[in-house]
Amino acid sequence: MASAFQGSNHGTGAGNGPSTAQPAKFRLDKWIWQARFVKSRSLAAGLVTGGHVRVNGQRAGKPSHQVQPGDVLTFPQGDRIRVVKILAPAARRGPASEAQLLYDDMSPPPEKTEIPQGARIEGNSRPTKRDRRKLDLYRRDMGDDALE
């Protein structure tokens, strides 16, 4: 008995013309989660639907927005803005070392602010009243300099 596909090119890949291998596209929210920028996929979806993620400078409105290697994502993470270039699709949400291979971080390094550490007794994590006043004075002075 002859197969229904006998003589056809179905499933062989032959006769489909020149191969135009396009980069694989994948969901934006899933990639952000798999690259370990957020703890859950629903947080990634909320980040996108909230209008906080830009793909190549354009706001992505849906979590299902299709992205591919070479796209540049801009989004807030904590108190800084992350700018990352997608290098590869993610097969799974693996360890951090595996996730770091998925992107190139182009964001500027975070600014380091120095807060003086008060003299503390070993094992005591609370500042003394004097230490608290020094910290408040320091923070007030730093705020005044930032406004000038």
N, C-alpha and C positions, 0 to 999 in steps of 0.2 A: 504494500500500500504506500502510495507516494505521500510525502509530507506536504501540507498546505504551503509551507514556506520553501519548498524545494525549487530551486532555480531562481529564487529571488535573493536579493541582497540583504534581507531583513536580519538584523542582529550581527552581521559580519563587519559592518563599518565600511565595506567596499562599495564603490559606486556613489558615494555621497559627495563627490566633488572634492576640491582642495580642503584640507583640514584647516579650519580657522579656529584654533584653540584660544578661546577667550578665558580670561581669569574667572575663577569661580566667584559667584556672588553669594552673600550670606546675610542673615538678619543682623541689624545693628545692635539690638538689645542683647541678643545671644552672644555676639562677639565681645561686647563690653563686659558681660558677666564672665565669659570664658577666659578673658585676658586678666581677670581678677581685679578690675577697677572698683567693682561693687560686690557686696556679699551675696546678693540674690538676684535672680533674673527679674523679679518684680520690681526691685529697686532700679535696675537698669531700664526697664520699660517706663517707670515713673520719671526717670531722668530725661528720657527722650520725649515723652508726651508733655512734660513740663516746659519744653522748648529750650532746654539747657544744652543740647548737643548740636554742634554744627559739623556738617560733613562738607569738606572743601569750601568752607565759608558760607554754606547755605544751611539754614535751620532745618533739621530733620523733624518732621511732625509726627511720624508714626514709628513705633518700635520695629515694625517690619520693613523699615527702609533698607534697601539692598546696598551693601557696601562691598568693596573688593580691595585686594592688595594695591597699594599706591594711594588710597584715599587718606586724607588728613582729617582727624577728628579733634575738635576743641570742646572741652567740657569742664565744669568745675568739679574739683575733688577736695573736700575739706575746705581749707582757707586759701587754696591756690587754683590756678587755671592750668589744666593739663592740655598739651598739644602733642598728639601722637600720630605717627604715620603707620598705617597698617602694612605689615610685611607679609603676613600669611594668614590663612583661615585657621580656625581652631577645630581640632577633631573632638576635643573633650575639655572639660575644666580640670586641668591637671595642677601640679604643684606650681608654686610661684616661679621657680627656675624655668619651667617649661613655658609658662605664660609670658615671661619677659622676652622670649624669642619671637613672639607674635607681632611685636611693635617696636618702633624706634621712637624714643621719648625725645621730643624736640622742645619741650617746655623749659623755660629758664629755671635755674636752680632756686630753691626756696630761700627767701631772705632769712638770715639768722638774727634774732633779736636776743640781746643779752640782758637777762634779768639777774640782778645781784642776788646771790644766795646768802641768806642771813646765817649768822653763826648758830649752829644747832647742836644740841646735845645728842650724842650718838643714840639712835633708836627713837628719838622724839621727832615726829614729822610735823608738828605744829609750830609755826613761828611764835616767838615771844611778842609781847605787845610792842616792844621797841623795834623788833625786826619788821613787824607789820607796818609801823609808822614809816620806816625807811623805804619799804616797798611802795607804799602809797605815795610817798613824796617822789620817788623815782618815776613811778608811772605818771603822776601828774605833770612832772617836768618833761617827760617824753611826749606827752600829749600836747603840751604848749609848743614844743619845737616843731611838731608835725603840722601845726596850724599856721606857722609863720612862713 
